[in-house]
Amino acid sequence: MRERADLPGGPLVVALSGGADSSALAWVAAMSSKSTRAVYVDHGLAASNDLRAAAKRVAAVLGIELDVVDAPVDRTSPSFEDVARRSRYAALLGAAAADETVLTGHTADDQAETVLGHFLRGAGAPGLAGIPKHRGRVRRPLLSVTRAETRALADELGLPFLDDPENQSLDLRRNRLRTELIPHLESDYNPQLRAGLLRTASLMAADDEALEALAVRIRVLDDGEAVGLPASALRVVPHAVATRAVRRALRQLRGPHGGSHGEVTAVLDVAARTRRGAQLSEGLRVEREGPMVVVSKRPAAPAAEVSVEAPGEVSFDRWRLRFRVSGGAPRPRSLGARALIGDADTVGSDLLIRPMTGADRIELGAGTKMVADALAEGGVPRRLRSRWPVVVSGDRVAFVPGVRSAAWVWPSRLTVRYLEALIEAAAGGD
């Protein structure tokens, strides 16, 4: 088995559940790399204490370090398996250092069960490709090894593993596939069913890899809070390529899960303008922002107000605001695309920066305009408007940075000192 395991070089972190598969993997990793440690993810289930104790015993026998990470999951959740999987990967990746590769003990039997399960729910090529050998920092070295082989090795080595009672619960769909459907299909239809499912996974993985190579050409913009894709690109490439680009963007935003069929369809509908926007799971929202289709997380709370004295600069939320004073009017070329100018003596030097409120109005040459409307007209994405900085002097709005300045601060023929207000993205900002 050690020769068949596809192990990467460098430091390794084994997801050690306390069961036979992960225990066998931990032995293979420990024999292959001097820099191997293990992580047990505790979901707070009925058998978690016993499994954690088994993982500790296995780690002790192998002489490797074991860390325990708590990641409670509600066993009564209707999507328990999916929630637990996401929680587990998040915990494992969070516990791994930047130079460490995470190893999981998925076997050929897990692969067969996954492919059959995906087929039953109507998955496409990515689903029928099954469990990938590697994705990001996660690798699965035992996908060519059967569950019987890992158990035989664990028994032969005398590893003190423990069978998870969850694996016997017929409440879980995967367990029913394992203990009921696959044995029935093998008995009555195809004795080589598992081999056939593995062959399907291999063929589909090759097709999927070719399509992914095309999908990665579509650039994904990521600012930490949202990901964006060019809507025109999604509309002209083949559907199979577009769906992969969308799934890649969703994975960048929330981890390994690339979105359900319905979520991917919603993103493509918004890109095609057949839908204005859509709410996705986990608080994500998809909308058009100019030429881009953007998926964003739940908006952050607006920042607290800050004061600044002009000239000067200040950080506010995800932006940096700079105020420069000059004795002559700035040349147009010296003004950035998001820079505004005003009369420095009219505005004053004591400025307050705060988020927009629903009652804010900015004075125009004749009348006023709601700041919210000005932000919309200025192309500020809806998801950022409640957090956008507003510059106030006294009790009057002086600037909506990057959008417009109030009429009462406009320079005149009598202006001798000019105030330049510039907004820039801070690190990781938009």
C-alpha positions in Angstrom: 0.0 0.0 0.0 2.8 2.4 0.8 4.1 2.1 -2.8 0.6 2.7 -4.2 -0.1 5.8 -2.1 0.2 9.0 -4.0 2.0 11.1 -1.4 3.3 14.6 -2.0 6.5 15.9 -0.7 6.8 18.4 2.1 5.2 18.6 5.6 2.0 16.5 5.9 -1.2 16.9 8.0 -3.3 13.7 8.2 -7.1 14.0 8.9 -7.1 11.3 11.6 -10.7 10.3 12.4 -9.7 7.4 14.6 -11.0 4.9 12.0 -9.1 2.2 10.0 -8.7 4.2 6.8 -7.2 7.3 8.3 -5.1 5.3 10.7 -3.6 3.3 7.8 -3.0 6.6 6.0 -1.3 8.1 9.1 1.1 5.1 9.1 1.9 5.5 5.4 2.5 9.2 5.8 4.6 8.8 9.0 6.8 6.2 7.2 7.2 8.5 4.2 7.8 11.9 5.7 9.5 12.9 8.9 7.3 16.0 9.0 3.9 14.4 9.6 1.3 15.3 12.2 -2.4 14.7 12.5 -5.6 16.6 13.2 -8.8 15.2 14.7 -11.9 17.3 13.9 -14.4 16.9 16.8 -18.0 17.4 15.6 -19.5 17.0 19.0 -21.4 13.8 18.1 -22.3 10.9 20.4 -19.2 8.9 19.5 -16.8 11.8 19.2 -15.1 11.3 22.6 -14.4 7.7 21.8 -13.1 8.4 18.3 -11.0 11.2 19.6 -9.5 8.8 22.2 -8.8 6.3 19.4 -7.1 9.0 17.3 -4.9 9.9 20.2 -3.9 6.2 20.7 -3.1 5.8 17.0 -1.0 9.0 17.0 0.8 7.8 20.1 1.6 4.4 18.5 2.9 6.2 15.4 4.8 8.8 17.4 3.2 11.8 15.6 1.6 14.9 17.1 -2.1 15.2 17.2 -4.1 18.4 17.4 -7.9 18.4 18.2 -10.1 21.0 16.5 -13.7 21.5 17.7 -16.2 22.0 14.9 -19.7 21.2 16.3 -22.4 20.1 13.8 -26.1 19.6 14.4 -26.8 15.9 13.9 -30.5 16.7 13.3 -29.8 19.0 10.4 -31.5 17.7 7.2 -28.2 18.4 5.3 -26.0 16.9 8.1 -23.6 15.1 5.8 -22.9 18.2 3.6 -22.7 20.5 6.6 -20.3 18.2 8.4 -18.1 17.8 5.3 -17.8 21.5 4.8 -17.1 22.1 8.5 -14.5 19.4 8.6 -12.5 20.7 5.6 -12.7 24.3 7.0 -11.3 23.0 10.3 -8.5 21.0 8.6 -7.4 23.8 6.4 -7.6 26.3 9.3 -5.4 24.0 11.4 -2.8 23.5 8.6 0.2 25.8 8.2 0.8 27.4 4.8 3.5 24.9 3.8 1.5 21.8 4.9 -0.5 19.5 2.7 -3.7 18.0 4.2 -4.3 14.3 3.6 -7.6 12.5 3.9 -8.1 8.7 4.0 -10.7 8.4 1.2 -10.5 5.0 -0.5 -11.6 3.4 -3.8 -14.8 2.4 -2.1 -15.5 6.0 -1.1 -14.9 6.9 -4.7 -17.4 4.3 -6.0 -20.1 5.4 -3.5 -19.6 9.0 -4.4 -19.9 8.5 -8.1 -23.1 6.4 -7.7 -24.5 8.9 -5.3 -23.8 11.8 -7.7 -25.3 9.8 -10.6 -28.5 9.2 -8.7 -29.0 13.0 -8.1 -28.3 13.8 -11.8 -24.8 15.2 -11.6 -22.8 16.2 -14.6 -19.2 15.4 -15.5 -17.7 17.1 -12.3 -19.9 15.0 -10.1 -19.3 11.8 -12.0 -15.6 12.5 -11.8 -16.0 11.7 -8.1 -13.6 12.7 -5.4 -10.6 14.5 -6.9 -7.1 13.2 -6.1 -6.2 16.7 -5.1 -7.8 20.1 -4.8 -5.8 23.1 -3.5 -3.9 21.9 -0.4 -6.0 18.7 0.1 -4.8 15.4 -1.3 -6.3 11.9 -1.1 -3.5 9.4 -1.5 -5.6 6.2 -1.1 -8.1 6.5 -3.9 -6.7 3.5 -5.6 -6.8 1.4 -2.4 -9.8 -0.5 -1.2 -11.4 -0.2 2.2 -10.6 -3.9 2.8 -6.9 -3.2 2.2 -6.7 -0.3 4.6 -8.5 -2.3 7.3 -6.2 -5.3 6.7 -3.1 -3.1 7.0 -4.4 -1.4 10.2 -5.2 -4.8 11.7 -1.7 -6.2 10.7 0.0 -3.2 12.3 -2.1 -3.5 15.4 -3.3 0.1 15.2 -5.9 0.8 17.9 -8.5 2.3 15.6 -12.2 2.4 16.3 -15.1 2.0 13.8 -17.4 5.0 13.8 -21.0 4.0 14.7 -22.2 6.7 12.3 -21.1 4.5 9.5 -23.8 2.0 10.4 -26.6 4.4 10.6 -29.1 4.0 7.8 -30.3 7.5 8.4 -27.4 8.6 6.2 -27.7 8.2 2.5 -24.1 7.2 1.9 -24.5 4.4 4.4 -27.5 3.1 2.6 -25.6 3.2 -0.7 -22.7 1.3 1.0 -24.7 -1.4 2.8 -27.8 -1.8 0.7 -27.7 -0.5 -2.9 -24.2 -1.4 -4.0 -24.3 -5.0 -2.7 -27.7 -5.4 -4.4 -26.5 -4.1 -7.7 -23.4 -6.2 -7.5 -25.4 -9.3 -6.7 -28.2 -8.9 -9.3 -26.7 -6.7 -12.1 -22.9 -6.3 -12.2 -20.4 -8.1 -10.0 -17.8 -5.6 -11.2 -19.9 -2.5 -10.3 -17.3 -0.8 -8.2 -14.6 -1.2 -10.9 -17.1 0.2 -13.4 -17.8 3.2 -11.2 -14.1 3.8 -10.7 -13.6 3.7 -14.5 -16.4 6.2 -15.0 -14.8 8.5 -12.5 -11.4 8.3 -14.3 -13.0 9.0 -17.7 -15.1 11.9 -16.4 -12.1 13.3 -14.5 -10.1 13.5 -17.8 -13.0 15.2 -19.6 -13.5 17.6 -16.6 -9.8 18.5 -16.6 -9.9 19.4 -20.3 -12.9 21.7 -19.7 -11.4 23.2 -16.6 -8.3 24.2 -18.6 -10.7 26.3 -20.7 -12.6 27.7 -17.7 -9.5 29.0 -16.0 -9.0 31.4 -18.9 -12.0 33.3 -17.5 -10.6 35.7 -15.0 -12.1 35.7 -11.5 -11.7 39.0 -9.6 -11.6 38.5 -5.8 -11.5 41.3 -3.2 -12.0 39.1 -0.2 -15.6 40.0 0.2 -16.9 39.2 -3.3 -15.9 37.5 -6.5 -16.6 38.8 -10.0 -16.7 37.3 -13.4 -17.1 39.1 -16.8 -20.7 38.5 -17.8 -19.9 38.7 -21.5 -17.4 35.8 -21.2 -19.9 33.6 -19.4 -22.5 34.3 -22.2 -20.2 33.4 -25.2 -18.3 30.4 -24.0 -19.9 26.9 -24.1 -22.2 26.2 -21.1 -19.9 23.5 -19.8 -17.1 26.0 -19.6 -19.2 28.7 -18.0 -20.5 26.5 -15.3 -17.0 25.5 -14.3 -15.9 29.1 -14.2 -18.8 29.9 -11.8 -18.0 27.0 -9.6 -14.4 28.0 -9.4 -15.4 31.5 -8.4 -17.8 30.2 -5.7 -15.0 28.0 -4.3 -12.7 31.0 -4.0 -15.4 32.7 -1.9 -16.5 29.9 0.4 -14.2 27.0 0.1 -14.4 23.5 -1.5 -18.1 23.6 -2.2 -18.6 24.9 -5.8 -22.3 25.5 -5.5 -25.4 23.5 -6.4 -26.8 23.2 -9.9 -29.5 25.8 -8.9 -26.9 28.3 -7.6 -24.7 28.0 -10.7 -27.8 28.5 -12.9 -28.8 31.6 -10.9 -25.3 33.1 -11.5 -25.5 32.5 -15.2 -29.1 33.9 -15.3 -27.9 37.1 -13.7 -25.0 37.2 -16.1 -27.5 37.0 -19.0 -29.8 39.5 -17.4 -32.7 37.1 -17.3 -32.7 37.6 -13.6 -31.9 40.8 -11.7 -30.3 39.1 -8.7 -30.6 36.0 -6.6 -29.9 34.9 -3.0 -27.7 31.9 -2.7 -27.0 29.7 0.4 -24.8 30.8 3.2 -25.8 34.4 2.9 -24.3 34.9 -0.6 -25.9 37.3 -3.0 -25.4 37.5 -6.8 -26.0 40.7 -8.8 -24.8 42.5 -11.9 -22.3 45.3 -11.3 -21.7 46.9 -14.7 -20.0 44.4 -17.0 -19.4 42.0 -14.1 -21.6 39.4 -12.4 -20.6 39.5 -8.7 -21.2 37.1 -5.9 -20.8 38.7 -2.5 -20.9 37.7 1.1 -23.4 39.2 3.6 -22.5 42.9 3.9 -20.3 43.9 6.8 -21.5 46.4 9.4 -20.6 50.0 8.5 -17.4 51.4 10.1 -17.5 53.8 13.0 -17.1 57.5 12.2 -13.6 59.0 12.2 -12.3 62.5 12.1 -9.4 63.9 10.0 -7.8 67.3 9.7 -7.0 68.5 6.1 -4.4 68.1 4.8 -4.2 64.5 6.1 -5.3 61.0 5.4 -7.4 58.4 7.2 -8.4 54.7 6.7 -12.2 54.1 6.7 -13.6 50.6 6.3 -11.9 49.2 3.1 -10.8 52.6 1.8 -8.1 55.2 2.4 -9.1 58.8 2.1 -6.5 61.5 1.4 -7.0 65.3 1.7 -4.4 67.5 0.1 -4.4 71.3 0.1 -2.6 73.3 -2.6 -2.3 77.0 -3.5 -3.2 76.5 -7.1 -5.9 74.5 -8.8 -4.8 70.9 -9.4 -4.3 70.1 -13.0 -7.0 67.6 -14.4 -4.3 65.0 -15.1 -3.2 65.1 -11.4 -6.6 64.2 -10.2 -7.3 60.5 -10.0 -10.6 59.1 -11.4 -12.0 59.2 -7.8 -10.6 62.6 -6.8 -12.8 65.7 -6.2 -11.8 69.3 -5.4 -13.3 72.0 -3.3 -12.5 75.4 -1.8 -10.3 74.6 1.2 -11.2 77.7 3.2 -15.0 77.1 2.6 -14.8 73.4 3.6 -12.6 74.0 6.6 -9.9 71.7 8.0 -11.9 69.7 10.6 -13.7 66.9 8.7 -15.8 63.9 9.8 -15.9 60.7 7.9 -18.9 58.5 8.5 -21.1 55.9 6.7 -24.0 57.2 4.6 -27.4 57.4 6.4 -30.7 57.1 4.7 -31.4 60.8 5.4 -28.2 62.2 3.9 -28.6 64.7 1.1 -26.0 66.5 -0.9 -26.5 70.1 -2.0 -26.4 70.7 -5.8 -26.5 73.9 -7.8 -30.2 73.9 -7.4 -31.8 71.8 -4.8 -30.4 68.6 -3.2 -30.1 64.9 -4.0 -30.2 61.9 -1.8 -26.7 60.6 -1.2 -28.0 57.1 -1.9 -29.1 58.2 -5.3 -25.8 59.9 -6.0 -24.0 56.7 -5.1 -26.2 54.7 -7.5 -25.6 57.2 -10.3 -21.9 57.1 -9.5 -21.8 53.4 -10.2 -21.1 52.4 -6.6 -22.2 48.7 -6.1 -25.3 48.3 -4.1 -23.5 46.0 -1.6 -21.1 48.9 -0.7 -23.5 51.8 -0.5 -24.4 51.5 3.2 -20.7 51.5 4.0 -19.5 54.2 1.6 -17.8 57.1 3.3 -19.4 60.5 3.4 -17.3 63.5 4.3 -19.0 66.0 6.5 -18.0 69.5 7.5 -20.0 70.8 10.4 -23.5 69.5 9.8 -23.3 69.5 6.0 -22.2 66.9 3.5 -19.1 68.2 1.7 -18.0 65.2 -0.4 -19.3 61.8 -1.4 -15.7 60.6 -2.2 -15.3 59.3 -5.7 -18.8 60.4 -6.7 -19.4 64.1 -6.3 -18.8 67.2 -4.2 -21.5 69.5 -2.8 -22.2 72.7 -4.6 -21.3 74.8 -1.5 -17.7 73.6 -1.6 -17.1 74.1 -5.3 -14.1 76.4 -6.1 -14.9 79.9 -7.4 -12.9 82.7 -8.9 -12.1 83.8 -5.3 -10.6 80.5 -4.3 -7.0 80.7 -3.3 -6.6 77.3 -1.6 -7.9 74.1 -3.1 -8.8 71.0 -1.2 -8.4 67.7 -3.1 -10.3 64.7 -1.8 -9.1 61.4 -3.0 -10.5 57.9 -2.3 -8.4 54.8 -2.8 -8.8 51.1 -2.1 -7.0 50.0 1.0 -5.2 46.7 1.1 -7.6 44.0 0.0 -10.2 46.7 -0.9 -12.3 47.2 -4.0 
